[in-house]
């Protein structure tokens, strides 16, 4: 879900950004952090420990089994930094051109999960979870190019077995996407932003590959309460009542967990859990559109908390999206925040407040705080982490289902969705088939209306009765390719086309027409890799169709291969948005309503049916004798999409020079710390700075907290926090563009570690001054106080650019202070 102003072509066939219009493009139980900081400060947690293990040297065969009798696979996990420029680059998500990064609260990561057959090196796949808005064509191509040139990896990982998914965070730097439309508000394409993601993704894959060892997989389920709601219930209710009656909720509440465990080497060597990969649908919109600090949003928080909760620094927790399209983390509902209807619920059908869209905003669990959604983000992430950890430590018999068949397969096809003809999904007579067709990509009127997670501008509305009533309609309609009657008919009378992006090709393609259709399989576990944001019901239909197909395929495979005693029940998950971002995927009924999600379904009313059709067509390649065991992973099937990495427009200015004020040096203190603080306080220091874009410090840090003390027999300053920690904030501000001067502020917000962040209720006063009752498990009983007592200092790391282009590293230190 993204918001952005349109870029209007003004001169010489070029599209000049940021003109007079603003159009919206939508891309778009609590864990107590006290115990986590107790772990970091004073030793291990009291969670069940992750025992050390070794790579198994047991004989390798297709039917290798772990100590618990489950089939063995080669398993590896990895994690690497992908944080791009944290300042002066537009965030990818809300696409507001004024939302430029000013610093960092949490680093972004690529988390890699590799599953491989022990007997056939090419039977493997890698599933990436990036702390980004989505997967992307240019990003995936960059990763593939790097893997192809990497000694030893090019023959093992390629187009067929690489899935690149994003957590759908809306609070990270943009300017890395392949197509023009999402580049508009970021002023084009920025190679350093793209390169950071590619390099980190590749590093995580290399790390996962190097940790491959025999192990076993198991699947668990967890119920996640009060972490998501449906933001388009009016459209959801358009689905057949009989279908809706099959489900308790209008969003999926179940988290699926895939557990990665390395086998022990012998009877006395215990197994070692190395990671979990989860799927749960909730939008990465807990951080609001006015946030300018880089974070991984709620799923970045969930991964951070689970990884910190373990005693194994190499444990990797991936929190992947699922059928996220119509979900929201703003679980308190959508209300009118100002205007005549302030305090009232937004209109159920249109999400309007007094016929205006902008006052309507969804409320997170800590709404009302002036913190850009930070506390709500942490809370929604905590609820996911708590559910995952509860399931992870559940030893009840049957809580975990083993992956009990050893086959590992993957398939990937590029498909042109601009004119894909498929049988009508209701066809029953093979002698009388009616065909339907997808369309070149187009966005409808309500696409510009946005959602309750971030409403649109001007007078665009969701599900409007008369869409052409907009006074902006005629102006916007002529900005891009004008849809002809064929295109209009293809998208149907329900969608009034606002942007005919699939037929807008200058200066290069605005949106994709060629999409990725990908499936992964290990044993009875099947992953649908979705390029778009499937809504709740669309995802359910897609999963159910694949589940039915997998039942037949597994049964046939069992009959063909006598060594397997019985066919296991398939487990199907949907992950995305992945590989190529294709906006939304709705049911036909939801499409007809033309709220935001339906208007953002690119390829017409048959989009979901086309995805299901192609997925089922390719599903047999994962099973039985027809499966392509040992096939070349670099094989490309279908028409290849354009790659615009080297020919994209860019109007992003480079850093020219960094300077210091008179009689000051880089890293010098401008505002120092106090001499003493209490646990829970915020410690802040400001330094003479340089532009952080000079060095992204991937794998490093811009800021640190150091503690004086003994370690390994040495008394010195030891780093105890860095900018990967939620409680340590790095902020940068340019003080003079002409002189090139700037300052950096480092803040250690200890309240996140002591629980103090919860103690101020976000809803102490309701609308109109009436006391409101808090909902949700926000105030857990306090555990023992974390012991932060000690002697500390703050550190700032920077890199200054000289007029000649040379870059010099420096660092600054605050005065010493004590925490009592």
ZABAGU-53884 format. One record per residue (C-alpha): residue number from 1; residue in one letter; x, y, z. Coordinates in steps of 0.2 Angstrom, whole numbers. Layout:
BEGIN
NUM;a;X;Y;Z
...
# end
This chain:
BEGIN
1;x;0;0;0
2;x;8;16;-6
3;x;4;34;-7
4;x;12;45;-20
5;x;9;61;-30
6;x;8;59;-49
7;x;23;64;-60
8;x;17;74;-74
9;x;27;75;-91
10;x;32;93;-93
11;x;47;94;-105
12;x;55;85;-120
13;x;46;69;-117
14;x;53;67;-99
15;x;41;65;-84
16;x;45;79;-71
17;x;41;74;-54
18;x;30;83;-41
19;x;19;94;-51
20;x;2;101;-46
21;x;-7;85;-42
22;x;-5;72;-28
23;x;-11;54;-32
24;x;-11;41;-20
25;x;-3;24;-23
26;x;-5;11;-10
27;x;7;-2;-10
28;x;1;-6;-3
29;x;-1;-57;118
30;x;13;-44;121
31;x;31;-49;123
32;x;40;-41;138
33;x;56;-33;131
34;x;62;-32;149
35;x;67;-50;148
36;x;76;-47;132
37;x;87;-33;139
38;x;90;-44;154
39;x;97;-56;142
40;x;108;-43;134
41;x;114;-35;150
42;x;115;-49;162
43;x;116;-66;154
44;x;104;-78;146
45;x;86;-78;147
46;x;75;-91;156
47;x;68;-97;139
48;x;72;-115;134
49;x;89;-114;128
50;x;95;-118;110
51;x;108;-131;112
52;x;124;-131;102
53;x;126;-143;88
54;x;137;-149;74
55;x;135;-152;56
56;x;131;-170;54
57;x;143;-182;46
58;x;130;-196;44
59;x;129;-205;27
60;x;118;-194;16
61;x;103;-202;6
62;x;86;-197;1
63;x;78;-206;15
64;x;89;-200;29
65;x;80;-197;45
66;x;82;-187;60
67;x;83;-193;78
68;x;64;-191;79
69;x;61;-201;64
70;x;57;-187;52
71;x;65;-185;35
72;x;81;-176;35
73;x;85;-161;23
74;x;100;-150;22
75;x;95;-134;31
76;x;103;-117;32
77;x;99;-100;38
78;x;107;-83;36
79;x;104;-65;40
80;x;113;-49;33
81;x;110;-30;33
82;x;101;-22;19
83;x;99;-4;26
84;x;100;8;12
85;x;102;27;14
86;x;93;32;30
87;x;92;51;26
88;x;86;61;11
89;x;78;47;2
90;x;59;45;0
91;x;52;30;10
92;x;44;16;0
93;x;26;13;6
94;x;16;28;8
95;x;25;37;-7
96;x;23;54;1
97;x;37;64;-7
98;x;39;74;9
99;x;42;58;19
100;x;61;59;18
101;x;72;48;29
102;x;80;58;44
103;x;88;43;53
104;x;87;26;60
105;x;78;17;74
106;x;81;-1;68
107;x;92;-8;54
108;x;84;-18;40
109;x;89;-36;36
110;x;88;-50;23
111;x;84;-67;31
112;x;88;-82;20
113;x;81;-100;23
114;x;88;-114;12
115;x;81;-131;11
116;x;90;-144;0
117;x;89;-162;-4
118;x;104;-172;4
119;x;106;-183;-12
120;x;104;-171;-26
121;x;113;-154;-24
122;x;101;-145;-37
123;x;85;-150;-28
124;x;84;-135;-16
125;x;77;-118;-14
126;x;80;-102;-5
127;x;66;-91;3
128;x;71;-73;7
129;x;62;-62;19
130;x;67;-44;16
131;x;63;-30;28
132;x;56;-20;12
133;x;39;-15;5
134;x;40;-30;-7
135;x;50;-41;-18
136;x;55;-33;-35
137;x;60;-37;-52
138;x;76;-27;-52
139;x;81;-33;-35
140;x;78;-51;-39
141;x;88;-49;-55
142;x;103;-41;-46
143;x;103;-56;-34
144;x;102;-68;-48
145;x;117;-59;-57
146;x;127;-59;-41
147;x;124;-78;-37
148;x;128;-83;-55
149;x;145;-75;-53
150;x;148;-82;-36
151;x;160;-97;-36
152;x;150;-113;-31
153;x;133;-105;-30
154;x;129;-101;-48
155;x;125;-119;-51
156;x;114;-121;-36
157;x;104;-106;-35
158;x;95;-97;-49
159;x;78;-91;-57
160;x;69;-107;-53
161;x;73;-109;-34
162;x;75;-91;-28
163;x;60;-83;-20
164;x;62;-64;-14
165;x;48;-58;-3
166;x;46;-42;7
167;x;38;-40;24
168;x;28;-25;17
169;x;36;-13;28
170;x;32;6;24
171;x;46;13;34
172;x;62;10;24
173;x;71;19;10
174;x;64;17;-7
175;x;71;21;-25
176;x;75;3;-29
177;x;61;-3;-39
178;x;61;-8;-57
179;x;46;1;-64
180;x;42;19;-66
181;x;26;21;-56
182;x;34;17;-39
183;x;49;28;-43
184;x;39;44;-46
185;x;39;50;-28
186;x;57;45;-24
187;x;63;56;-39
188;x;68;40;-48
189;x;80;26;-46
190;x;95;26;-33
191;x;108;14;-36
192;x;115;14;-18
193;x;98;10;-11
194;x;96;-5;-24
195;x;114;-11;-21
196;x;112;-12;-2
197;x;97;-23;-4
198;x;106;-34;-17
199;x;122;-36;-7
200;x;114;-40;9
201;x;102;-52;1
202;x;117;-61;-7
203;x;127;-61;9
204;x;112;-69;19
205;x;111;-83;5
206;x;130;-86;6
207;x;128;-87;25
208;x;114;-99;24
209;x;123;-110;11
210;x;138;-111;22
211;x;128;-117;37
212;x;119;-131;28
213;x;119;-147;38
214;x;107;-161;40
215;x;92;-157;50
216;x;73;-159;50
217;x;58;-148;47
218;x;42;-147;57
219;x;26;-136;56
220;x;17;-128;70
221;x;2;-116;71
222;x;-2;-101;82
223;x;-17;-90;85
224;x;-12;-72;85
225;x;-25;-61;93
226;x;-29;-43;91
227;x;-15;-40;79
228;x;-25;-38;63
229;x;-42;-32;57
230;x;-50;-31;40
231;x;-49;-13;33
232;x;-61;-16;19
233;x;-75;-26;27
234;x;-88;-19;15
235;x;-79;-27;0
236;x;-76;-43;10
237;x;-95;-45;13
238;x;-98;-45;-6
239;x;-91;-63;-6
240;x;-104;-77;-5
241;x;-112;-79;12
242;x;-109;-98;11
243;x;-91;-95;8
244;x;-89;-83;22
245;x;-98;-94;34
246;x;-84;-107;33
247;x;-73;-94;42
248;x;-74;-87;60
249;x;-65;-71;55
250;x;-64;-59;41
251;x;-45;-60;42
252;x;-34;-75;45
253;x;-29;-76;63
254;x;-18;-91;61
255;x;1;-90;60
256;x;10;-105;52
257;x;28;-108;58
258;x;41;-119;49
259;x;54;-124;61
260;x;72;-128;56
261;x;82;-140;67
262;x;99;-147;64
263;x;101;-165;69
264;x;113;-170;83
265;x;129;-180;78
266;x;126;-194;90
267;x;116;-201;105
268;x;123;-188;117
269;x;123;-173;105
270;x;106;-164;106
271;x;97;-156;91
272;x;99;-138;88
273;x;85;-126;83
274;x;93;-114;70
275;x;77;-104;65
276;x;59;-102;61
277;x;50;-95;46
278;x;32;-89;49
279;x;18;-83;38
280;x;4;-71;45
281;x;-5;-57;37
282;x;-4;-39;43
283;x;0;-24;34
284;x;17;-15;38
285;x;8;1;41
286;x;10;2;60
287;x;23;16;57
288;x;13;31;51
289;x;15;42;36
290;x;24;55;46
291;x;37;44;52
292;x;55;47;45
293;x;65;35;55
294;x;70;18;46
295;x;62;3;54
296;x;56;-14;49
297;x;39;-10;55
298;x;29;-23;65
299;x;37;-38;57
300;x;54;-31;59
301;x;50;-29;78
302;x;43;-47;79
303;x;59;-54;71
304;x;70;-44;82
305;x;61;-49;98
306;x;61;-68;94
307;x;80;-67;89
308;x;85;-58;104
309;x;75;-70;115
310;x;86;-84;111
311;x;103;-88;118
312;x;109;-92;100
313;x;116;-77;91
314;x;115;-86;74
315;x;96;-90;76
316;x;86;-82;62
317;x;67;-78;63
318;x;58;-74;47
319;x;41;-66;48
320;x;34;-67;31
321;x;18;-59;25
322;x;3;-70;19
323;x;-14;-64;12
324;x;-11;-47;18
325;x;-21;-36;5
326;x;-36;-31;16
327;x;-28;-32;33
328;x;-23;-18;44
329;x;-12;-17;61
330;x;-23;-3;66
331;x;-34;-14;76
332;x;-44;-1;86
333;x;-54;3;70
334;x;-55;18;58
335;x;-61;35;65
336;x;-63;53;59
337;x;-49;62;67
338;x;-55;80;63
339;x;-69;89;55
340;x;-87;89;59
341;x;-88;70;62
342;x;-72;70;74
343;x;-72;54;85
344;x;-85;45;74
345;x;-82;29;65
346;x;-78;32;46
347;x;-92;28;34
348;x;-93;9;32
349;x;-94;8;13
350;x;-83;23;8
351;x;-71;26;23
352;x;-76;44;22
353;x;-79;58;35
354;x;-92;70;29
355;x;-88;66;11
356;x;-69;68;14
357;x;-56;54;14
358;x;-42;63;23
359;x;-49;64;41
360;x;-52;45;41
361;x;-37;36;49
362;x;-35;18;57
363;x;-30;18;75
364;x;-16;7;82
365;x;-16;0;100
366;x;-6;16;106
367;x;-15;29;95
368;x;-15;46;101
369;x;3;47;105
370;x;14;59;95
371;x;27;46;91
372;x;23;42;72
373;x;16;25;77
374;x;31;19;86
375;x;23;11;101
376;x;9;4;91
377;x;22;-4;80
378;x;31;-12;94
379;x;15;-18;101
380;x;9;-27;85
381;x;26;-34;83
382;x;26;-40;101
383;x;10;-49;98
384;x;16;-58;83
385;x;32;-63;93
386;x;23;-68;108
387;x;12;-80;98
388;x;27;-87;89
389;x;37;-90;105
390;x;22;-98;113
391;x;20;-110;99
392;x;39;-113;97
393;x;40;-119;115
394;x;24;-130;115
395;x;30;-147;119
396;x;12;-154;118
397;x;11;-170;108
398;x;4;-166;90
399;x;9;-147;92
400;x;22;-149;78
401;x;19;-159;62
402;x;35;-166;55
403;x;39;-164;36
404;x;39;-183;33
405;x;43;-184;15
406;x;60;-179;8
407;x;56;-172;-9
408;x;62;-154;-12
409;x;56;-145;-28
410;x;53;-128;-35
411;x;46;-120;-51
412;x;46;-103;-58
413;x;37;-96;-74
414;x;36;-79;-81
415;x;18;-76;-88
416;x;12;-62;-98
417;x;-4;-56;-89
418;x;-8;-43;-101
419;x;-18;-55;-112
420;x;-19;-72;-103
421;x;-34;-82;-109
422;x;-41;-96;-97
423;x;-56;-106;-96
424;x;-70;-98;-86
425;x;-68;-105;-68
426;x;-86;-111;-68
427;x;-84;-121;-83
428;x;-90;-139;-81
429;x;-93;-145;-99
430;x;-76;-149;-108
431;x;-86;-148;-124
432;x;-93;-131;-121
433;x;-79;-120;-113
434;x;-81;-102;-111
435;x;-65;-92;-110
436;x;-60;-76;-101
437;x;-45;-65;-102
438;x;-34;-54;-91
439;x;-30;-36;-97
440;x;-15;-25;-98
441;x;-12;-17;-81
442;x;-23;-3;-75
443;x;-27;6;-59
444;x;-45;11;-55
445;x;-52;27;-48
446;x;-52;21;-30
447;x;-33;18;-31
448;x;-31;36;-28
449;x;-42;36;-13
450;x;-30;26;-2
451;x;-35;17;13
452;x;-39;19;31
453;x;-20;16;35
454;x;-16;31;25
455;x;-30;40;16
456;x;-30;49;-1
457;x;-30;67;-6
458;x;-42;79;-14
459;x;-59;71;-17
460;x;-55;54;-22
461;x;-66;41;-14
462;x;-67;22;-11
463;x;-82;13;-19
464;x;-89;29;-26
465;x;-107;30;-33
466;x;-101;42;-47
467;x;-82;41;-49
468;x;-82;54;-63
469;x;-89;67;-52
470;x;-71;71;-46
471;x;-65;88;-52
472;x;-48;81;-55
473;x;-54;67;-66
474;x;-52;75;-83
475;x;-35;82;-78
476;x;-28;65;-72
477;x;-36;55;-86
478;x;-24;63;-99
479;x;-8;61;-90
480;x;-4;43;-96
481;x;-9;32;-110
482;x;-28;34;-113
483;x;-37;17;-112
484;x;-46;12;-128
485;x;-63;4;-128
486;x;-55;-14;-128
487;x;-46;-10;-112
488;x;-61;-3;-104
489;x;-71;-17;-108
490;x;-58;-30;-102
491;x;-57;-22;-85
492;x;-76;-21;-84
493;x;-89;-8;-81
494;x;-85;-9;-62
495;x;-68;-1;-64
496;x;-67;16;-70
497;x;-48;17;-76
498;x;-38;31;-68
499;x;-21;26;-74
500;x;-18;14;-89
501;x;-1;10;-83
502;x;0;-7;-92
503;x;0;3;-109
504;x;11;17;-103
505;x;28;13;-109
506;x;37;30;-110
507;x;51;33;-105
508;x;50;15;-99
509;x;36;3;-92
510;x;26;11;-78
511;x;20;-6;-71
512;x;23;-24;-74
513;x;13;-35;-87
514;x;24;-50;-85
515;x;22;-58;-68
516;x;31;-72;-58
517;x;21;-88;-55
518;x;31;-98;-42
519;x;29;-113;-31
520;x;40;-121;-18
521;x;38;-138;-11
522;x;47;-148;3
523;x;38;-165;7
524;x;19;-161;10
525;x;23;-142;13
526;x;19;-131;-2
527;x;22;-112;-3
528;x;13;-101;-16
529;x;24;-86;-19
530;x;13;-72;-23
531;x;19;-56;-33
532;x;4;-46;-27
533;x;-6;-43;-11
534;x;-20;-56;-10
535;x;-34;-51;0
536;x;-40;-63;14
537;x;-53;-72;4
538;x;-42;-72;-12
539;x;-28;-80;-2
540;x;-40;-93;5
541;x;-47;-97;-12
542;x;-29;-99;-19
543;x;-23;-109;-5
544;x;-38;-121;-6
545;x;-36;-123;-24
546;x;-18;-128;-22
547;x;-22;-139;-7
548;x;-34;-149;-17
549;x;-22;-151;-31
550;x;-8;-156;-19
551;x;-19;-170;-12
552;x;-21;-178;-29
553;x;-3;-175;-33
554;x;3;-183;-17
555;x;-9;-198;-18
556;x;-3;-201;-36
557;x;15;-199;-31
558;x;12;-211;-16
559;x;6;-224;-28
560;x;20;-222;-40
561;x;34;-223;-26
562;x;31;-238;-15
563;x;45;-232;-2
564;x;33;-219;5
565;x;20;-228;16
566;x;6;-215;14
567;x;2;-198;7
568;x;3;-185;20
569;x;-10;-171;21
570;x;-4;-156;12
571;x;0;-140;21
572;x;-1;-124;10
573;x;5;-107;14
574;x;5;-91;3
575;x;20;-79;5
576;x;23;-62;-3
577;x;22;-49;-10
578;x;37;-57;-19
579;x;48;-56;-35
580;x;38;-43;-45
581;x;26;-31;-36
582;x;9;-32;-44
583;x;-1;-22;-32
584;x;-17;-32;-26
585;x;-26;-48;-30
586;x;-45;-48;-25
587;x;-59;-60;-28
588;x;-71;-55;-42
589;x;-84;-50;-30
590;x;-72;-38;-21
591;x;-66;-32;-38
592;x;-84;-27;-42
593;x;-85;-16;-26
594;x;-70;-6;-32
595;x;-64;0;-15
596;x;-45;3;-15
597;x;-40;-16;-16
598;x;-51;-19;-31
599;x;-46;-4;-40
600;x;-28;-9;-37
601;x;-30;-26;-45
602;x;-20;-23;-60
603;x;-26;-36;-73
604;x;-45;-35;-72
605;x;-59;-45;-64
606;x;-51;-62;-68
607;x;-34;-58;-60
608;x;-36;-71;-46
609;x;-43;-84;-57
610;x;-28;-82;-69
611;x;-16;-84;-54
612;x;-25;-100;-48
613;x;-25;-107;-66
614;x;-7;-105;-69
615;x;-2;-111;-52
616;x;-12;-127;-54
617;x;-5;-129;-72
618;x;13;-129;-64
619;x;9;-138;-48
620;x;12;-156;-56
621;x;30;-151;-59
622;x;33;-152;-41
623;x;27;-170;-39
624;x;30;-188;-45
625;x;39;-193;-60
626;x;35;-177;-69
627;x;45;-167;-57
628;x;61;-160;-64
629;x;73;-167;-51
630;x;91;-160;-54
631;x;86;-148;-67
632;x;96;-132;-70
633;x;90;-119;-57
634;x;95;-105;-69
635;x;82;-110;-82
636;x;70;-96;-87
637;x;53;-101;-93
638;x;41;-88;-101
639;x;44;-70;-108
640;x;57;-61;-98
641;x;52;-44;-90
642;x;62;-28;-94
643;x;76;-24;-82
644;x;78;-5;-79
645;x;92;-5;-67
646;x;104;4;-78
647;x;91;15;-88
648;x;80;22;-75
649;x;78;40;-72
650;x;85;48;-57
651;x;84;66;-50
652;x;91;62;-33
653;x;106;73;-29
654;x;122;66;-23
655;x;131;72;-8
656;x;143;86;-13
657;x;153;90;2
658;x;153;89;21
659;x;159;104;32
660;x;160;109;50
661;x;156;125;59
662;x;170;136;63
663;x;182;129;76
664;x;173;113;76
665;x;179;95;70
666;x;168;81;64
667;x;162;71;79
668;x;163;86;91
669;x;150;87;104
670;x;137;101;102
671;x;125;95;116
672;x;132;83;129
673;x;123;71;141
674;x;120;74;159
675;x;131;65;172
676;x;118;54;179
677;x;101;46;174
678;x;88;34;181
679;x;84;18;172
680;x;70;22;160
681;x;76;39;156
682;x;81;45;139
683;x;100;49;136
684;x;104;61;122
685;x;119;69;114
686;x;121;79;98
687;x;137;79;87
688;x;144;88;73
689;x;140;77;59
690;x;142;72;40
691;x;130;65;28
692;x;126;46;32
693;x;124;43;14
694;x;143;43;12
695;x;144;26;20
696;x;129;15;24
697;x;139;6;36
698;x;131;-11;31
699;x;134;-23;45
700;x;140;-9;56
701;x;132;5;65
702;x;130;24;66
703;x;128;25;84
704;x;132;14;100
705;x;131;14;119
706;x;147;9;127
707;x;149;3;145
708;x;164;3;155
709;x;168;-13;163
710;x;177;-30;163
711;x;176;-43;149
712;x;187;-58;146
713;x;199;-51;159
714;x;201;-34;151
715;x;194;-18;158
716;x;188;-6;144
717;x;174;2;135
718;x;163;-12;128
719;x;148;-9;116
720;x;132;-15;123
721;x;119;-7;111
722;x;120;-2;92
723;x;108;5;80
724;x;100;-12;76
725;x;92;-10;94
726;x;75;-3;95
727;x;80;8;110
728;x;95;17;102
729;x;90;30;89
730;x;101;39;77
731;x;94;56;69
732;x;102;67;57
733;x;98;85;52
734;x;106;96;39
735;x;110;113;47
736;x;116;122;31
737;x;114;116;13
738;x;125;129;6
739;x;139;126;18
740;x;136;107;19
741;x;135;107;38
742;x;124;95;48
743;x;122;87;65
744;x;118;70;72
745;x;108;66;88
746;x;110;49;97
747;x;97;45;109
748;x;96;30;121
749;x;78;27;126
750;x;79;16;141
751;x;60;16;143
752;x;59;2;129
753;x;70;-9;140
754;x;62;-6;157
755;x;44;-6;151
756;x;42;12;154
757;x;35;14;136
758;x;19;6;141
759;x;16;15;157
760;x;9;30;149
761;x;-8;25;142
762;x;-11;30;124
763;x;-30;32;128
764;x;-30;41;145
765;x;-42;53;138
766;x;-55;49;124
767;x;-63;60;112
768;x;-72;74;121
769;x;-62;71;137
770;x;-71;55;142
771;x;-60;42;150
772;x;-58;27;138
773;x;-54;9;143
774;x;-38;1;136
775;x;-40;-14;126
776;x;-27;-28;122
777;x;-14;-36;133
778;x;-3;-20;134
779;x;2;-20;152
780;x;9;-36;157
781;x;14;-39;175
782;x;31;-31;178
783;x;45;-44;179
784;x;61;-41;190
785;x;69;-24;185
786;x;82;-25;172
787;x;98;-20;180
788;x;105;-5;169
789;x;116;2;183
790;x;133;6;176
791;x;145;19;168
792;x;142;23;150
793;x;145;34;135
794;x;137;37;118
795;x;146;35;102
796;x;143;42;85
797;x;151;35;69
798;x;152;45;54
799;x;160;48;37
800;x;164;65;29
801;x;165;69;11
802;x;178;81;5
803;x;176;93;-10
804;x;187;82;-20
805;x;177;66;-17
806;x;187;58;-3
807;x;178;50;12
808;x;186;50;29
809;x;179;40;44
810;x;178;48;61
811;x;169;45;78
812;x;163;56;92
813;x;160;52;110
814;x;149;59;123
815;x;154;63;140
816;x;152;49;153
817;x;136;46;163
818;x;130;34;175
819;x;113;25;176
820;x;107;22;194
# end
